[in-house]
Amino acid sequence: MRGLIRAVMTMVLAAGLWTATAPIANAAVEMLMVPSAAMGRDIPVAFSGGGPHMVVLLDAFDAAPDVSNWVTAGNAMNTLAGKGISVAAPAGGAWSMYTDWEQDGSRQWETFLANELPDWLAANKGLAPNGHGIVGAAQGGTGAMTLAAFHPDRYRFAGSLSGFLNPDDTYLNGAITAGLAQYGGVDTRNMWGLPQLGRWKWHDPDTHVALLVDNNTRLWVYSPSTLGCSDPAAMIGYCDQAQGSNRHFYQHYRSAGGHNAHFDFPDGPQHDWGSWSGQLGAMSGELVTTIK
């Protein structure tokens, strides 16, 4: 079924019907092309209108080019339908960490997510300019937490599912560098330079725990204790490093006086869409209460 939905969306794109409203299972989803001056191209965004505030959904490392995996594998549009919030799921962010790459103009994701997307949706879909939520899996979890730390007016709720939450750590930056090269064929020296130059630390959610605490950002952090990867490409093969980083983040958050977060590190579940899709439903009540 998942493959069929993606195939249908690909045919819609090929036929030039991207701006039409298309059904995703039971929810009506508008397929938008949102211009990004920073990246010099239009970004495919699945959009479901439901209220003035939205949640932005960020994919795992192997993000699909045309339709977000949150729409297909994650069943997000149906999960959040009728809850009084809008949903925006950009596609095409594979192997990007949802950050602005220093040496790659085609990957300027922080600029798009922090400015271009919310401004465009405010102007064209009547959404509020600020006060939204952002949720991501794997690399999307890293991006969600960083964006919420740096842009608290835009995002007052951040959800990280199997995120890599202290990428400046020596072991984790090595894992991210190796994993992005192996699975995505990209060189992280084009992203934040070499780790010892300090920009990895600047983009590290754990480094900016105090910002999340001071802003009282509502957080939802989920990472199974499972060390192996049932979906290696989605997690660049380093589930063990991801789950360890979440525990480190938890300790730092608590020591910084943080008290506005849900943490869940269960035994048994996998770092994959079978878990992440369920977590979106589990957090939806808090998400709606926070941003609606």
Phi, psi and omega in degrees: 000316180301316180294324179295316180299315181295322179296319178298317180295323178296319178293323177299315179297314182298328181278358179077025183254024190298332182274359179281160175276127184235145180280132171246101187054246185262353186255140176277126184233131177266128181264111187255157167242106187262122184291139175237106176295325182297322182261355177067030180199169175268141182254126176293128181226121171279127187229134174233114181282136180204355181173174184288342178248148186232163165248132175263130183250125183250136185283167170288185188301322184268048181303138178288153185284331190245325181227125182306140174297338175297329181285320185268286183293328185271348178052032190293322185295322176289321181300322186259001181298139175076012183262002175085013175233159174268160182227132176230124183234096179287145176253170172087013183262023184302139173057034187247340189061008180052046180232170173276115179282136184289330185238026180211099182294343179281351179238084178235062192282327178297316178300317180295313186283329182274335186229300190296312182294306180297325179293319180294317180291327175295319183283327189251341181235005175074018179284159172294148180288333187226176173083031184262181174241159178216131186224138179212160177248142178055243178301329179293329175293318176300311181298319181298315182292320180292316179298320179293324179293318185275338186227064185294333177292322180289314191233112179255359173228133177225131178240131178237121180245111184057037180286164176257097199262355170224067185297344177286341178304140185304315181291320185286321179292330174293320179294316180296317179299313181292317183292319179293326177291317184289312187268327185252348181067029181244155184252116184292349173296336176278350182271285182241016183075193178287143184305326183288352180278349171102347182282335173299318180297320181297328182264015185268116179304324180296324178299329186254028177306319183300326177295317179296322178291311183296325179280352183056037177296132177283126184244146171229113185239120183230132176201111178301154178281356180302132183269332181272166182245117173282340180228077188302320183296322179296331184244015186043031172075011186236056178295328179297318179291323180297312184293327176293322181294328179292322178291322175297316179298318180303312181297319180293318180299314181294319181293336177275002178089013179292138182217010184243055185213149171253125177241137180215117180235072188282155171274140172109305183296161181261162173274077183202182186293337175298327177272315187295322180296321178293324179294327177298319176294320182295324183273351191301325179297312179292322178300311181296316180300323184286320190252341187293000000 
